[in-house]
Amino acid sequence: MSKSILTEQGEPELFGHPKGLFYLFFAELWERFSFYGMRALLMLYMVNEIFQALAERDTAAAAVYASYGSLVYASTVIGGRISDKILGMRSSIFLGGVLMALGHFVLAIENDVAFFLALAFIVVGNGFFKPNISTFVGSLYKDGDRRKDSGFTIFYMGINIGGFAAPLLCGWLGETYGWHYGFGLAGIGMLTGLLFFWSGIKKNVFGDRGMPPNKEIYEKKILGIPQKTFVPIVAFLAAPVVALMLASYKDIGGGDTFLGDQNVVNLLFKLIGVGVLIFMTYVIIKSKPDERKKLIMAVLITFFMTLFWGFHELSGSVITLFADRNVALDGIMNASQTNSLNSLVIIVLSIPISLLWAYLSKKNLNPRTPYKFGLGLLLAGLSFYILSLSGGSADENGMVPFAYLFIMYVVISIGELFMSPVGLSKITDLSPQRIVAFMMGIWFLSSAYAFQIVGFISKQLAVESTDVNVGGLQTLAIYTDGFGLIAKYALGAGLVVLIFSPLMKKLMGNVH
């Protein structure tokens, strides 16, 4: 029944789940609406507006897109830590939502300085919002509650509904009436999400969950300012610093120094990567033999997932440009709206594939994690191979049938369902309890490094031209040849994983 009931503990329920789940569901749905709505327009906006006067506009846009994506995901490690130690989940989610909404609305201002500042507000805000709302969902259920998995399934469906609807609506508004209208709608989406969350707090559906972990620390003064106020001030002041990093997209030394084609963000992530590898090597060496094997496997899973996301996240950059310049969309949708296809496939196929795993488990045929990862990478490679073949069906204007793009999204989305849902849970299973939080941080960082891969590939497939209408036969071979090369790397990685899967099974021990 649909009406709210009370559990024996007096907590309100709806559809057999804590009522707070549905407030978080809509808060996250609208936050993802804002995030993916903006992302669908971002690359096209940079190429056609921000960098339109540059012959190297694709390269510049690729550098900014990669830096933005890397910083967005890296910020979750810092935001999650501040939440755990000082703010608590409620204050963090609200602070993050305000910053992100501000970023979307600033993005609606037609100004280059405002553009970088807007991206910076979204980066900082996402750091506070994203890691905490998922954790908040988990806190609604007690340990061992069998409803928890289905609760997360409901929650993640909200993510994909937002990811599906946003490119369609923001993409239509942005490309029909003007980019800034699309960005403005994304901002309205973020405010709507905040209103749902605030409404849940007012109705007390969360009980005492999500409060600051320590009231004394929360109220403790730094420079005469309580930390509950000091943290938001620092967060706002951090935005201009992040904006400067994003604006420094050009290669240091112009590629003529020993640094090569590196910008500030590239160098930052290389330094962080070296530091993480050194520390992980130390941890692995110091661990017990059984722990050591599982930790090595956790690192391998993280690496393979980084590789997959590096190919997958090209959807917001190179693949969007390919759709704009070389796909005969024929009024089906515009280029920015094609970003909705991934979420559409996930919504349609997530339940059938989860039922497939359940069926195979009953038959003792459910593949172990390494095999699923290998198959996921093979599917990623197959998806790009399909795109590389599209050139053979191009018309006299260099435009390829929409079917190739659609099939590509179906195949890579199935690969995502093979890898992404199991990866996160396996990290917690494979990591010793004493460093599980650190390993979760590494997992979040993997998405940040995936965008470094995105940036590298996008620069290789950049088209040099000041013509805003460049496309057709001028760009077709650049994209199809590039997709063919990506396919070879992804297929090769998938084969390597499958070949070594028996060894990796041994490293996992009793973890399935």
NUKE-696985 format. One record per residue (C-alpha): x negated, y negated, z; residue in one letter. Coordinates in nm, 4 decimals. Example, Ala and Ser with C-alpha at 12.3 -4.5 7.8 and 13.67 -1.06 7.14 Angstrom:
<nodes>
xx,yy,zz,residuo
-1.2300,0.4500,0.7800,A
-1.3670,0.1060,0.7140,S
</nodes>
This chain:
<nodes>
xx,yy,zz,residuo
0.0000,0.0000,0.0000,M
-0.1187,-0.3501,-0.0752,S
-0.0417,-0.5368,0.2433,K
-0.3003,-0.5882,0.5132,S
-0.3073,-0.3439,0.8043,I
-0.5146,-0.3243,1.1213,L
-0.7618,-0.0535,1.2108,T
-0.7793,0.0977,1.5579,E
-1.0535,-0.1533,1.6353,Q
-0.8172,-0.4384,1.5425,G
-0.9998,-0.5307,1.2202,E
-0.7817,-0.6223,0.9198,P
-0.7873,-0.3812,0.6242,E
-0.6686,-0.3997,0.2656,L
-0.6426,-0.0998,0.0312,F
-0.8223,0.1109,0.2926,G
-1.1258,-0.1211,0.3111,H
-1.2219,-0.4086,0.5439,P
-1.0314,-0.7158,0.4274,K
-1.3573,-0.9133,0.4214,G
-1.4740,-0.6989,0.1280,L
-1.2225,-0.8641,-0.1038,F
-1.3251,-1.2158,-0.0030,Y
-1.6878,-1.1214,-0.0755,L
-1.5719,-0.9531,-0.3983,F
-1.4223,-1.2776,-0.5310,F
-1.7068,-1.4920,-0.3955,A
-1.9593,-1.2774,-0.5828,E
-1.7402,-1.2512,-0.8939,L
-1.7299,-1.6284,-0.9281,W
-2.0970,-1.6718,-0.8385,E
-2.1910,-1.4244,-1.1125,R
-1.9474,-1.6061,-1.3429,F
-2.1460,-1.9246,-1.2883,S
-2.4849,-1.7503,-1.3214,F
-2.4111,-1.5535,-1.6391,Y
-2.2058,-1.8329,-1.7933,G
-2.5034,-2.0642,-1.7677,M
-2.7490,-1.7944,-1.8810,R
-2.5455,-1.7232,-2.1950,A
-2.5941,-2.0837,-2.3065,L
-2.9440,-2.1473,-2.1712,L
-3.1680,-2.0206,-2.4531,M
-2.9508,-2.1687,-2.7292,L
-2.9322,-2.5003,-2.5434,Y
-3.3103,-2.5212,-2.5052,M
-3.3774,-2.4315,-2.8694,V
-3.1097,-2.6619,-3.0134,N
-3.1274,-2.9549,-2.7706,E
-3.4142,-2.9715,-2.5202,I
-3.6947,-2.8633,-2.7572,F
-3.5271,-2.9275,-3.0945,Q
-3.8041,-3.1654,-3.2126,A
-4.0809,-2.9076,-3.1604,L
-4.1912,-2.6637,-3.4283,A
-4.2813,-2.4306,-3.1378,E
-3.9380,-2.4712,-2.9760,R
-3.8812,-2.0937,-2.9526,D
-4.2127,-2.0534,-2.7695,T
-4.1375,-2.3398,-2.5305,A
-3.7877,-2.2074,-2.4607,A
-3.9259,-1.8562,-2.4043,A
-4.1796,-1.9873,-2.1521,A
-3.9168,-2.1813,-1.9542,V
-3.6663,-1.8939,-1.9667,Y
-3.9255,-1.6462,-1.8394,A
-4.0439,-1.8780,-1.5610,S
-3.6862,-1.9509,-1.4560,Y
-3.5944,-1.5801,-1.4476,G
-3.9063,-1.4848,-1.2529,S
-3.8566,-1.7579,-0.9928,L
-3.4834,-1.6810,-0.9583,V
-3.5550,-1.3237,-0.8506,Y
-3.8698,-1.3984,-0.6514,A
-3.6794,-1.6566,-0.4453,S
-3.4578,-1.3793,-0.3042,T
-3.7535,-1.2406,-0.1085,V
-3.8071,-1.5755,0.0668,I
-3.4358,-1.6491,0.1123,G
-3.3688,-1.3047,0.2538,G
-3.6509,-1.3431,0.5044,R
-3.5268,-1.6855,0.6229,I
-3.1784,-1.5413,0.6645,S
-3.3074,-1.2473,0.8720,D
-3.5125,-1.4697,1.1007,K
-3.3222,-1.8006,1.1262,I
-2.9977,-1.8733,0.9418,L
-2.8030,-1.5504,0.9290,G
-2.6010,-1.4404,0.6277,M
-2.3107,-1.6866,0.6519,R
-2.5176,-2.0037,0.6585,S
-2.7530,-1.8666,0.3912,S
-2.4696,-1.7800,0.1516,I
-2.3083,-2.1202,0.1996,F
-2.6368,-2.3091,0.1569,L
-2.7226,-2.1074,-0.1527,G
-2.3790,-2.1613,-0.3035,G
-2.3945,-2.5379,-0.2528,V
-2.7397,-2.5578,-0.4129,L
-2.6347,-2.3444,-0.7109,M
-2.3144,-2.5438,-0.7674,A
-2.5220,-2.8623,-0.7550,L
-2.7604,-2.7135,-1.0104,G
-2.4813,-2.6239,-1.2538,H
-2.3276,-2.9696,-1.2328,F
-2.6656,-3.1428,-1.2724,V
-2.7162,-2.9237,-1.5809,L
-2.4095,-3.0931,-1.7286,A
-2.6061,-3.4225,-1.7349,I
-2.7693,-3.4885,-2.0741,E
-3.1224,-3.5588,-1.9576,N
-3.4486,-3.3612,-1.9783,D
-3.5508,-3.4392,-1.6185,V
-3.2047,-3.3393,-1.4955,A
-3.2383,-3.0126,-1.6920,F
-3.5464,-2.8923,-1.5027,F
-3.4127,-3.0158,-1.1674,L
-3.0862,-2.8298,-1.2301,A
-3.2692,-2.5019,-1.2981,L
-3.4706,-2.5578,-0.9798,A
-3.1572,-2.6002,-0.7657,F
-3.0218,-2.2730,-0.9095,I
-3.3534,-2.0961,-0.8365,V
-3.3612,-2.2105,-0.4719,V
-2.9881,-2.1538,-0.4211,G
-2.9977,-1.8030,-0.5648,N
-3.2731,-1.7174,-0.3175,G
-3.0351,-1.7779,-0.0288,F
-2.7135,-1.6481,-0.1882,F
-2.8006,-1.3299,-0.3780,K
-2.9771,-1.1102,-0.1180,P
-2.7345,-1.2005,0.1594,N
-2.3955,-1.1398,0.0036,I
-2.4852,-0.7790,-0.0865,S
-2.6190,-0.7246,0.2668,T
-2.2994,-0.8794,0.4049,F
-2.0929,-0.6135,0.2238,V
-2.2986,-0.3400,0.3894,G
-2.2462,-0.4972,0.7328,S
-1.8678,-0.4540,0.7019,L
-1.9076,-0.0769,0.7422,Y
-2.0498,0.1211,1.0329,K
-2.3302,0.3724,0.9757,D
-2.1900,0.6929,0.8303,G
-1.8662,0.5302,0.7078,D
-1.7704,0.7288,0.3989,R
-1.5934,0.4259,0.2510,R
-1.9200,0.2379,0.2109,K
-2.0130,0.3745,-0.1328,D
-1.6693,0.3048,-0.2781,S
-1.6790,-0.0406,-0.1158,G
-2.0016,-0.1211,-0.3001,F
-1.8493,0.0188,-0.6205,T
-1.5596,-0.2282,-0.5844,I
-1.8053,-0.5098,-0.5072,F
-2.0283,-0.4359,-0.8075,Y
-1.7231,-0.4215,-1.0316,M
-1.6702,-0.7873,-0.9362,G
-2.0248,-0.8634,-1.0540,I
-1.9544,-0.7120,-1.3945,N
-1.6124,-0.8768,-1.4290,I
-1.7853,-1.2118,-1.3719,G
-2.0649,-1.1143,-1.6111,G
-1.8083,-1.0201,-1.8779,F
-1.5746,-1.3194,-1.8499,A
-1.8381,-1.5931,-1.8097,A
-2.0124,-1.5734,-2.1495,P
-1.6747,-1.5537,-2.3246,L
-1.5350,-1.8657,-2.1557,L
-1.8498,-2.0743,-2.0995,C
-1.9855,-1.9670,-2.4398,G
-1.6657,-2.0707,-2.6161,W
-1.6446,-2.4030,-2.4317,L
-2.0170,-2.4796,-2.4714,G
-2.0424,-2.4054,-2.8430,E
-1.6999,-2.5475,-2.9351,T
-1.6844,-2.8694,-2.7333,Y
-2.0427,-2.9244,-2.6149,G
-2.3088,-2.7495,-2.4071,W
-2.2411,-2.9552,-2.0984,H
-1.8749,-2.8540,-2.0832,Y
-1.9884,-2.4913,-2.0675,G
-2.2360,-2.5706,-1.7903,F
-1.9670,-2.7681,-1.6076,G
-1.7312,-2.4685,-1.6156,L
-2.0099,-2.2559,-1.4671,A
-2.0348,-2.5078,-1.1833,G
-1.6588,-2.4896,-1.1226,I
-1.6969,-2.1101,-1.1053,G
-1.9603,-2.1437,-0.8321,M
-1.7408,-2.3803,-0.6296,L
-1.4514,-2.1351,-0.6623,T
-1.6704,-1.8596,-0.5196,G
-1.7670,-2.0819,-0.2273,L
-1.4009,-2.1581,-0.1583,L
-1.3209,-1.7868,-0.1372,F
-1.6075,-1.7326,0.1068,F
-1.5096,-2.0348,0.3187,W
-1.1481,-1.9136,0.3229,S
-1.2629,-1.5754,0.4542,G
-1.4540,-1.7441,0.7356,I
-1.1529,-1.9605,0.8261,K
-0.9249,-1.6550,0.8367,K
-1.1840,-1.4702,1.0498,N
-1.1838,-1.1640,0.8224,V
-1.5566,-1.1132,0.8864,F
-1.5287,-1.0977,1.2657,G
-1.8621,-1.1903,1.4231,D
-2.0706,-1.0611,1.1310,R
-2.3241,-1.2751,0.9483,G
-2.3947,-1.5091,1.2366,M
-2.7512,-1.6358,1.3090,P
-2.9627,-1.3516,1.4527,P
-3.0841,-1.5634,1.7431,N
-2.9029,-1.8755,1.8608,K
-3.2138,-2.0176,2.0293,E
-3.4214,-1.9885,1.7111,I
-3.1298,-2.1302,1.5103,Y
-3.1177,-2.4380,1.7355,E
-3.4954,-2.4656,1.7907,K
-3.6293,-2.8032,1.6828,K
-3.9089,-2.8615,1.4307,I
-4.0248,-3.2229,1.4009,L
-3.7278,-3.3121,1.6180,G
-3.4782,-3.1444,1.3795,I
-3.2904,-2.8190,1.4641,P
-3.3899,-2.5334,1.2318,Q
-3.0269,-2.4963,1.1187,K
-3.0675,-2.8440,0.9640,T
-3.4406,-2.8298,0.8918,F
-3.4111,-2.5283,0.6569,V
-3.1488,-2.6907,0.4268,P
-3.3591,-3.0100,0.4137,I
-3.6684,-2.8117,0.3112,V
-3.4598,-2.6169,0.0584,A
-3.3430,-2.9405,-0.1084,F
-3.6974,-3.0803,-0.1055,L
-3.8296,-2.7566,-0.2599,A
-3.6180,-2.8124,-0.5724,A
-3.8354,-3.0937,-0.7210,P
-4.1458,-2.8774,-0.6633,V
-3.9851,-2.5851,-0.8486,V
-3.8724,-2.8279,-1.1212,A
-4.2343,-2.9371,-1.1736,L
-4.3402,-2.5720,-1.2044,M
-4.0700,-2.5087,-1.4648,L
-4.1588,-2.8276,-1.6535,A
-4.5247,-2.7119,-1.6666,S
-4.4327,-2.4525,-1.9278,Y
-4.7234,-2.5303,-2.1576,K
-5.0300,-2.3065,-2.1529,D
-5.3066,-2.4276,-1.9246,I
-5.5897,-2.5483,-2.1487,G
-5.3727,-2.4855,-2.4556,G
-5.4999,-2.1277,-2.4792,G
-5.8570,-2.2487,-2.5413,D
-5.9898,-2.1686,-2.1932,T
-6.0633,-1.8410,-2.0170,F
-5.7071,-1.8631,-1.8796,L
-5.5652,-1.7993,-2.2260,G
-5.1945,-1.8572,-2.2890,D
-5.1008,-1.8839,-1.9212,Q
-4.8884,-2.1461,-1.7491,N
-4.8560,-2.2246,-1.3785,V
-4.5823,-1.9661,-1.3125,V
-4.7681,-1.6941,-1.5072,N
-5.0779,-1.7488,-1.2929,L
-4.8747,-1.7556,-0.9712,L
-4.7183,-1.4175,-1.0437,F
-5.0492,-1.2654,-1.1457,K
-5.1996,-1.3717,-0.8121,L
-4.8981,-1.2376,-0.6223,I
-4.9195,-0.9131,-0.8192,G
-5.2873,-0.8625,-0.7344,V
-5.2137,-0.9297,-0.3668,G
-4.9222,-0.6838,-0.3616,V
-5.1288,-0.4113,-0.5331,L
-5.4160,-0.4521,-0.2862,I
-5.1786,-0.4358,0.0117,F
-4.9868,-0.1351,-0.1334,M
-5.3152,0.0497,-0.1923,T
-5.4099,-0.0142,0.1724,Y
-5.0677,0.1049,0.2968,V
-5.0777,0.4198,0.0822,I
-5.4310,0.5096,0.1960,I
-5.3374,0.4639,0.5632,K
-5.0151,0.6676,0.5354,S
-4.9676,1.0343,0.6245,K
-4.9935,1.2785,0.3306,P
-4.6161,1.3316,0.2994,D
-4.5483,0.9563,0.3258,E
-4.8251,0.8872,0.0763,R
-4.6639,1.1016,-0.1942,K
-4.3254,0.9361,-0.1505,K
-4.4775,0.5867,-0.1492,L
-4.6615,0.6580,-0.4743,I
-4.3293,0.7682,-0.6220,M
-4.1580,0.4522,-0.4909,A
-4.4227,0.2416,-0.6663,V
-4.3761,0.4403,-0.9897,L
-3.9964,0.3987,-0.9782,I
-4.0408,0.0241,-0.9270,T
-4.2834,0.0057,-1.2213,F
-4.0494,0.1965,-1.4562,F
-3.7543,-0.0188,-1.3505,M
-3.9603,-0.3330,-1.4160,T
-4.0373,-0.2049,-1.7650,L
-3.6708,-0.1276,-1.8342,F
-3.5508,-0.4692,-1.7115,W
-3.8218,-0.6332,-1.9199,G
-3.6600,-0.4860,-2.2323,F
-3.3028,-0.5256,-2.1061,H
-3.3324,-0.8953,-2.0129,E
-3.4261,-0.9818,-2.3711,L
-3.0483,-0.9966,-2.4162,S
-3.0448,-1.3516,-2.2793,G
-3.3345,-1.4713,-2.4947,S
-3.4514,-1.3065,-2.8189,V
-3.1354,-1.1021,-2.8754,I
-2.9146,-1.4098,-2.8296,T
-3.1266,-1.5976,-3.0852,L
-3.1094,-1.2957,-3.3196,F
-2.7292,-1.2924,-3.2821,A
-2.7193,-1.6639,-3.3617,D
-2.9502,-1.6499,-3.6620,R
-2.9093,-1.3054,-3.8150,N
-2.5846,-1.1356,-3.7071,V
-2.2665,-1.1770,-3.9109,A
-2.0371,-1.2482,-3.6158,L
-1.7518,-1.3414,-3.8545,D
-1.5407,-1.5103,-3.5918,G
-1.5509,-1.2068,-3.3580,I
-1.7455,-1.4097,-3.1030,M
-2.0262,-1.6640,-3.1034,N
-2.3898,-1.5897,-3.0165,A
-2.3656,-1.6903,-2.6497,S
-2.0529,-1.4756,-2.6064,Q
-2.2427,-1.1623,-2.7120,T
-2.3955,-1.1705,-2.3626,N
-2.0626,-1.0337,-2.2355,S
-2.1058,-0.7010,-2.4186,L
-2.3379,-0.5482,-2.1583,N
-2.0932,-0.6076,-1.8721,S
-1.8029,-0.4823,-2.0866,L
-1.9798,-0.1493,-2.1428,V
-2.0740,-0.1212,-1.7745,I
-1.7094,-0.1786,-1.6701,I
-1.5815,0.0836,-1.9168,V
-1.8473,0.3520,-1.8591,L
-1.9594,0.3185,-1.4948,S
-1.6814,0.5401,-1.3540,I
-1.7049,0.8097,-1.6271,P
-2.0826,0.8351,-1.5803,I
-2.0532,0.8501,-1.1996,S
-1.7944,1.1294,-1.2458,L
-2.0397,1.3040,-1.4806,L
-2.3092,1.3037,-1.2106,W
-2.0557,1.4376,-0.9571,A
-1.9532,1.7162,-1.1966,Y
-2.3159,1.8077,-1.2698,L
-2.3912,1.8120,-0.8954,S
-2.1215,2.0726,-0.8413,K
-2.2853,2.2826,-1.1128,K
-2.6329,2.2167,-0.9646,N
-2.7278,2.0526,-1.2953,L
-2.7543,1.6890,-1.1842,N
-3.0950,1.5652,-1.3120,P
-3.3477,1.4513,-1.0527,R
-3.4341,1.0794,-1.0462,T
-3.7487,1.0991,-1.2686,P
-3.5489,1.2635,-1.5489,Y
-3.2770,0.9962,-1.5254,K
-3.5441,0.7239,-1.5457,F
-3.7067,0.8914,-1.8456,G
-3.3725,0.9204,-2.0241,L
-3.2922,0.5562,-1.9387,G
-3.6142,0.4366,-2.1016,L
-3.5508,0.6581,-2.4065,L
-3.2068,0.5006,-2.4422,L
-3.3614,0.1527,-2.4185,A
-3.6023,0.2496,-2.6969,G
-3.3195,0.3941,-2.9074,L
-3.1175,0.0722,-2.8675,S
-3.3997,-0.1401,-3.0089,F
-3.4655,0.1146,-3.2840,Y
-3.1009,0.0702,-3.3893,I
-3.1518,-0.3072,-3.4068,L
-3.4717,-0.2602,-3.6079,S
-3.2738,-0.0602,-3.8666,L
-3.0191,-0.3403,-3.9081,S
-3.2395,-0.5196,-4.1630,G
-3.1631,-0.2439,-4.4141,G
-2.7955,-0.3462,-4.4086,S
-2.8531,-0.7213,-4.4336,A
-2.6624,-0.9177,-4.6963,D
-2.8178,-1.1608,-4.9454,E
-2.8279,-1.4287,-4.6730,N
-3.0202,-1.2098,-4.4281,G
-2.7184,-1.1472,-4.2010,M
-2.6684,-0.8001,-4.0527,V
-2.3380,-0.6329,-3.9499,P
-2.2134,-0.6982,-3.5950,F
-2.1805,-0.3205,-3.5418,A
-2.5589,-0.2860,-3.4975,Y
-2.5603,-0.5349,-3.2108,L
-2.2563,-0.3747,-3.0466,F
-2.4016,-0.0218,-3.0662,I
-2.7318,-0.1521,-2.9298,M
-2.5528,-0.2908,-2.6214,Y
-2.3611,0.0355,-2.5687,V
-2.6801,0.2436,-2.5765,V
-2.8935,0.0189,-2.3520,I
-2.6050,-0.0197,-2.1040,S
-2.5806,0.3584,-2.0701,I
-2.9544,0.3549,-2.0018,G
-2.8935,0.0958,-1.7301,E
-2.6319,0.3232,-1.5679,L
-2.8857,0.6080,-1.5698,F
-3.1456,0.4013,-1.3849,M
-3.0207,0.1007,-1.1910,S
-2.7644,0.2571,-0.9502,P
-3.0064,0.5273,-0.8303,V
-3.3224,0.3173,-0.8153,G
-3.2296,0.0998,-0.5179,L
-3.1133,0.3879,-0.3007,S
-3.4244,0.5927,-0.3816,K
-3.6518,0.3090,-0.2684,I
-3.4912,0.3233,0.0782,T
-3.5129,0.7055,0.0808,D
-3.8801,0.7164,-0.0230,L
-4.0097,0.4359,0.2008,S
-4.1164,0.4911,0.5641,P
-3.8830,0.3054,0.8018,Q
-4.1629,0.0769,0.9228,R
-4.2071,-0.0828,0.5780,I
-3.8643,-0.0335,0.4172,V
-3.7921,-0.4099,0.4251,A
-4.1261,-0.4797,0.2533,F
-4.0523,-0.2185,-0.0147,M
-3.7098,-0.3745,-0.0740,M
-3.8891,-0.7047,-0.1275,G
-4.1131,-0.5347,-0.3839,I
-3.8021,-0.3996,-0.5556,W
-3.6570,-0.7499,-0.5854,F
-3.9917,-0.8751,-0.7169,L
-3.9791,-0.6129,-0.9921,S
-3.6998,-0.8121,-1.1601,S
-3.9153,-1.1233,-1.1363,A
-4.2010,-0.9443,-1.3139,Y
-3.9561,-0.8133,-1.5744,A
-3.9070,-1.1737,-1.6835,F
-4.2816,-1.2059,-1.7317,Q
-4.2464,-0.9218,-1.9840,I
-3.9499,-1.1051,-2.1382,V
-4.1608,-1.4189,-2.1759,G
-4.4495,-1.2320,-2.3385,F
-4.2244,-1.0532,-2.5911,I
-4.0190,-1.3657,-2.6641,S
-4.3350,-1.5602,-2.7491,K
-4.4427,-1.2859,-2.9915,Q
-4.1043,-1.3081,-3.1694,L
-4.0892,-1.6886,-3.1684,A
-3.9928,-1.8615,-3.4936,V
-4.1830,-2.1817,-3.5716,E
-3.9478,-2.4347,-3.7284,S
-3.7912,-2.7737,-3.6552,T
-3.4819,-2.6783,-3.8562,D
-3.1945,-2.6236,-3.6113,V
-3.0241,-2.4084,-3.8750,N
-3.3203,-2.1763,-3.9269,V
-3.2142,-1.8156,-3.9748,G
-3.1148,-1.5605,-4.2352,G
-3.3975,-1.4323,-4.4538,L
-3.6438,-1.6724,-4.2849,Q
-3.6176,-1.4912,-3.9519,T
-3.4853,-1.1403,-4.0238,L
-3.8191,-0.9614,-4.0654,A
-3.9680,-1.1313,-3.7563,I
-3.6897,-0.9899,-3.5389,Y
-3.6465,-0.6442,-3.6945,T
-4.0226,-0.5761,-3.6991,D
-4.0437,-0.6921,-3.3371,G
-3.7522,-0.4719,-3.2322,F
-3.9203,-0.1756,-3.3995,G
-4.2370,-0.2355,-3.1971,L
-4.0395,-0.2687,-2.8718,I
-3.8627,0.0597,-2.9562,A
-4.1979,0.2403,-2.9900,K
-4.3180,0.1163,-2.6486,Y
-3.9898,0.2014,-2.4748,A
-3.9622,0.5448,-2.6367,L
-4.3256,0.6146,-2.5515,G
-4.2711,0.5150,-2.1886,A
-3.9619,0.7372,-2.1701,G
-4.1518,1.0366,-2.3093,L
-4.4375,0.9853,-2.0630,V
-4.1903,0.9803,-1.7717,V
-4.0156,1.2970,-1.8926,L
-4.3480,1.4796,-1.9446,I
-4.4646,1.3962,-1.5925,F
-4.1235,1.4414,-1.4288,S
-4.2102,1.7864,-1.2821,P
-4.5096,1.6280,-1.1052,L
-4.3004,1.3340,-0.9874,M
-4.0395,1.5762,-0.8467,K
-4.3114,1.7182,-0.6222,K
-4.4074,1.3689,-0.5066,L
-4.0450,1.3037,-0.4057,M
-4.0339,1.6061,-0.1759,G
-3.6832,1.6538,-0.0357,N
-3.5492,1.3295,-0.1900,V
-3.3237,1.4053,-0.4876,H
</nodes>
